[in-house]
Amino acid sequence: MQTSVIKAQSLSKVVSTNREQLTILDDVNLDIKEGESVAIVGTSGAGKSTLMTLLAGLDTPTAGEVTLLSQPLHRLTDEERAAIRSESVGFVFQSFLLIPSLSALDNVTLPCLLKGEPEDKQRAISLLQSVGLQSRVHHSPSQLSGGEQQRVALARAFMIQPKILFADEPTGNLDQQTASTVIELLFSLNKEHGTTLVLVTHDSKLAQRCDRIIKMKAGRLEGE
């Protein structure tokens, strides 16, 4: 039997504006198993990215609980949640979030520094090779195309051999051909490392590659 790696119970998120209370998520229940790939889809404003930030422990819910890798996040301090992320979770975002002053290689080894470990340059080089960037190792982000920057971000996400990879619109800023390349890499790296994959995406091609598609509408999971 597969183990649950992410579990959300009665998850809600309400934010206050000057005029009103906005319900972004409303009573979401979710169970994601080890090694599973899951796409979270829905229109803009459906609550997809908010759900992902709560599942990853980047934000706290108004009500409900998230258990991440057997850890009840609501019982942990910010530092303890950050430690789980630096130890076991990888992220890929639409906007790449590379450090402009660092080379591709140094961007990829960054998670080692954040964990307080020595930089494993050999592993970083082999990850950059696996995403087809062996000739761009010493280039800075400004010298790379959008697709190349996203491939650096992918290599960086796998640097710590994450148990879970969260990807928020990973192909959102890419043209169709480059997006296809990044999708292939995402799934081949995912398979190779046995990582659980949670994707927020508008890209139906990307969603269909996943084991399961979760549809969201107005802060709720459709079909619930």
N, C-alpha and C positions, 0 to 999 in steps of 0.2 A: 504494500500500500504506500502511495506517495505521501510524503510529509507536507503539511501546510507550511509555506514560508512567509505568507502574508495573509493576515485575517483581519477583516474590518467588521465590526459589529455596531449596528445602529448609529452609523457615522453621520453627523450633521455639522455644517459650518454656516454660521450666521455672522454677517458683518453689519456694523451700524454705520449709516451715513448720517448727514445732518438731518435728513428728512424722515428716514425710515430704516427698518431692519431688513436687510436683504438676505434671503436664504439661498446660499450657493449650493449646498449639499443637503439632502433631506433623507435621513434614515437609510443610508447605504449599507448593505451587507455583502461581503465579498470574501471568497476564499481562493487563494492562488497556491498551486502545488509546486513543489520543487521541480525545476527543469521545464516548467510549462512556459509557453509564449502566449501572451494575452495582449490583445489590442483593445484600447478604450477609445470608442468613436462617438461622435455626436456633433451637433452644430456648435458654432462659437457661442460661448456663454452657457454651455450645458453643464459645466462643472468638472470637465475632464482634468485640466491641469491642477485644479484645487485638490481633486481626489488624489492625484499622483503625489503632490507635495505632502499631503497628510499620510499617505501610505509609506512615504520615504522618511517620515519624521522630520521634515523640513518646516512643518507648521503643526499647530495643535488644533484638534477639533473643538467645536463648541460643546458637542455631546458625543458619546460613543467612544469606542476603544479600537486601537490598532495594535495588533501583535505582529512584530517584524522579527523573523528568525527566532521565534520562541520568546522574544522579549516584549513584555507589555509596555509600550512606549509611554503610556500615561503615568507610569510609575517611575520613569527615569528622569534624571536631570538633563538639561541641555547638553552638558559635557558628555554624559553617558550615551545620549542619542548620537552625538557627533562621532563618538568613538566607534559605534556600530557602523556608521556610514563609512568612515575612513578605513575600517577593517574589511567590510564585506559588501559594500554597495558601490556600483558604478553609475555615472550619469552621462547622458548625451543630450544636449539641448539644441534647439533650432538655431540659436545664435553662436554656436561653437564654443564661446567663452574661453578662447585661448589667451595666454598672456603675451601681448604684442612684443615685449622686449626679449622673450625667450625663443630659442630655436625650436624646431619641431621636436627634436630629441629631448630637450629640457622640459618642454611642455608635457611630454609623455612620462617622464620620470617624476614629475611633480607630486603625484600621489604618494610616492615613497617618502618624500620629505615631509608631507603632511602626516604620515604615520610615524615619523621619527625614525625611519629606516635608511640605510645607505642606498644611494641611487643604483638601481640595477640596469646599467646602460646596455648591457648585452641583451637583456630581455626586451628593453625598449626598442633597440635596433631590429630585433627579430619581429616584434609587433609591427613596426613601421614597414618592414619588408612584406609582412603578411597582408598589409593594406596597399601594397604597391608603391611605397614611397621611399624605397631604399636610396634613391638619388636626391631626396629632398631633406635628408636628416638634419642638415645644418642651416636650412632656410628658416627665416622668421615668418610668422603668419602673413605679413604684408606681401611676401614674395610668393605666396601660395594662392591658388584659385579657391573659390568657395568649396568645391568638392574635395579638394586636397585638405583644406582646413577641417572639414567634417571627418575625413579619414584619420587625421591626427587626433581629433577628439575621440574617435572610436578606439584607436590604439591606446590612448590615455585611460579610457574607461576600463579596458581589460588589463591594465598594468598591475592592479592589485589582485587579479583573478577573482573578481567579485562573485558572490553567490547570487546576487540579483543585479540586473541592469535596468535602470529606468531611462527611457528615451522619450523626450517631449518634442513631437514634431521633428524628428531627426532629418527628414527630407524636405522640410518646409521651405528652405531657402535655396533649394537646388533645382536645376533644370531636370527634365525627365530622364535623360540618359545618365546623368551623374547620380540622380536619385536611385536608379536601378542598380548601379554599381554599389552604392552605399548599402542598399537593402541586401544585396547578395552577401556583402562582407559582414553585415550585422548578423545574418542567420548562420553564416559559416563559422564565425567566431563564437557565436552563441552555442552552436552544436559542439564545437571543438572543446569548449570549456565547461559545458553542462550547466550553463548559467540560466537562471529564471529570467525571462524577459517581459517587461511591462512597458508597452508602447502607447503613447497618446498620439493619435494621428488622424489627419483628414484624408490620407492617401489610401484609397480602397485596395490598391494592389498590395500595399504593405500590410494592411489589416488582414487580407485573405491568406497571407503566408503564415499567420499565427494559428496556434492550436485552437484558440477561442477568441470570439469577438464579443465585447461587452458594450452594449449601446446605452448611451446616457441621453436623457432629455430633461431639461429644467431641473437639474440637480438630483434626479433619481435614476436608478437603473431601469431601463425599459423591460417590461415583462415581470417586474416585481409587484 
